[in-house]
Amino acid sequence: QRYPVAKRMVLVPNRELNVLPIHAVPLGSGGLRGLDEFEVFYAPSLTTFIQCLNRPALREVGKASRLMAVDNPDGTLKFSGWEIEQASTCFDQARVLRKQNATLESVLADLDADEFYFSCHGAFDTRNPMASCLLLAGGAQLQLADIVRLSIRRNPTVVLSACETSLTDVSDDVDEFQGLHTAFLIAGARTILGTLWSVSDFTT
């Protein structure tokens, strides 16, 4: 069966459903999956989704002028440099914080961009989700608790090319602030790309 009317699907999963790739569920017996038929979006709540929709567009759709990228802060990601190089070609300007220069202070000092791209390690803390983090140079951590307090002005797209960046606390009925992706939405981002699992650098 085809689905000719709707083109986009917004899913608002709760608790354990947050860790399932619902967009990959088969649609009937024809072999098609949700992401074959729809542009699939996830939202932590309808309130957050509406807030993101209502944020003013600060640039033309399809025109991305400035990138802020974090590239391999601890030096262990062999393919990170190539990944960031390819992404940078899509922008008029790109500021890349490479390896030891990708400090917490440098990242926090450069939050005025149309897109943020974090190619680094990430960790989700199941016992204390607010301590979930992106790992930066020198062992520094950009924690979820810090991200929700940021004020990001340009409503950017944020690409979290790191492990477990879309996980949430499945033990809490209210998971509004319990994932790195949600934290960036609350801080002002318009769209997030993240991961549910530990992913290999090459595959990413």
N, C-alpha and C positions, 0 to 999 in steps of 0.2 A: 504494500500500500504506500502511495506517495502522500506527502503532506504539502500541498501547493500554497496554502494560505499563509501560515505562520513561517517566518524565516529565522526568527530569533527565539531562544528559550532561556528564561531566567529561572534558575533553581535556587531555592532557599532551604537547604538541608539543615537538620538539627542533630546535635549530638553524634551518635555513631555514624549517621548518614554522611557526615562531613568527610569521612575518610574513604568513601567509596567513589569510584569514577563513574558516576551515574550517567555521564554523557556517552559512555561506551556500552551501555546496555543495549542489547539487540531489540530492534523494533519488529516484532513478529518473526516469521520464519524465513524472510527473504534475504537475510544476511546483513541488512543495513543496520547501522547503529545511530544513536542520537546525533553524534557529531557529523555523520554523513549527510543528514537532512537539515540540520539547524546550526546556526551560530549560537553556541551555548555559553551562557554566563552564569557564574555563581555569585550569590550575595549572602552576607552573614545575617541580614535581616531586611525586610522590606523598607524599614526606616532608613537604613544606611544606603540602600539602593536608590531611593528617591533623593536623598541628599546628594549622591554622586551625579544623578541626572540633572539636578538643578544647579550644579556648579557652573559658573559662566565659562563659556569657551574662550580661551585666551589666544587661540591661534586657529588658523584654518584647518579643517579636517584634511588629513593626508599630508600636511606640511609640518614636519618636525625640524625645528631649527637648531636646538641645542641639547646635547647629550652630556650627562655626567655619569661616568662609568668607573666601577671598581674592578680592577683586574688582578686576580690571583694574589691576595695580600700575604699569604704565607708561603708562596712559591711552590706549592705542591700540585697545582692544576696545570698539567702539561698543555692542554688545548685551550686554556682560557684566553691567551693572547690572540689566537686566531679568531676566536668567538667575538671578542671585543673589536678587533680590527674590522670584521665584516659588518658588525652593527654600526660602527662609526661612519661607514660610507653612506649611511642613510640620512646623515645630518649635516647641516651647514657648519656647525661648530661641535667639537667634541673635546671635553676635558676628561682625560683618563688618569686615574690615580692608580699607578702600577706598583705592585708588590709592596715594598716597605714604605712607599709614599701613601698607601691607602690606610692612613691612620684614622682613628675616630674623629680627631679634631679636623682633619682635612675634609672628611665627608660632611660633617655638620656645618662646615664653613661654606659649602657649595651646594645648597639646596634650591638654587634658582635655575631650573632646567626644565625642558619639555619632556624629558624621559630620564629616569634613573635606571642604571643597569648594574646589578650586583652579580659579578661572577666570582663567587667565593664559597666558603663552607657555611652551612647553616645547621642549626640544631634546635629541635623542639623539646622542651623540658616537660615531660608528662606530669611530674610531681609539682612543678611550679611554672605554669605556662608563661607567666609574666617575665621569667628569666630566659625564655626562648630568644635566640639571637642570631645575628649574622656575625661571622668572625672576621675581624679586620687585622691589620698589621700589628705586630708586637703582641699578639694575643688579646688585643682589645675586643670588646663585644659591643655591638649595637643591639641592645636588648629591646624586647617588646615594650617593656615599661618605659623606655626612653622614647620610642617611636611615637607612642600615643600622645606624648606631650609636645611633639614637634608641630610647627606651623608651616606647612608647605604651600607656597603661594601660587604656583602656576598650574595646579591640578594635573600633575604629570601622569604618564603611564610609568609604572614601576615594574621592571623585570627582575625577579628574584631567581637567578640561575644558581640555585644552591639547594641542598637537601632539605626536605621537610618544611618548606616555607608556606604551605597551605594547610598544614595540620592545625586542628583546634582541640581544645580540651573537651573530650567526649563525656567527662564525668559531671559537667556543669550544665544545668538546664539553661542558663543564660550564658551563651558563648560569644557575646558581642565583641569583647576585647581580647579573646583568648587565642588569637593566631597572628603571626607576623603580617599576613596579607590584610587582615582586618585592621590591624594597627595603622598600616599605611593609608588605608581608606579613611579612617578617622582623622588622620593627620592632614589630609587634604588631597591625596591622590585620587585620580578618576578611575583608573583601571590597574589591575595587578595581574601579572603572570607569575605563577608559583608552582610548587611541586608537592605531591603527596608522599613521596618516598625518598629514600636515599638513591641518588642517581649518579651514574658514572660521568666523568668529565668528557669522555669521548662521545657518548651518546647525546649528552646535552649540546 
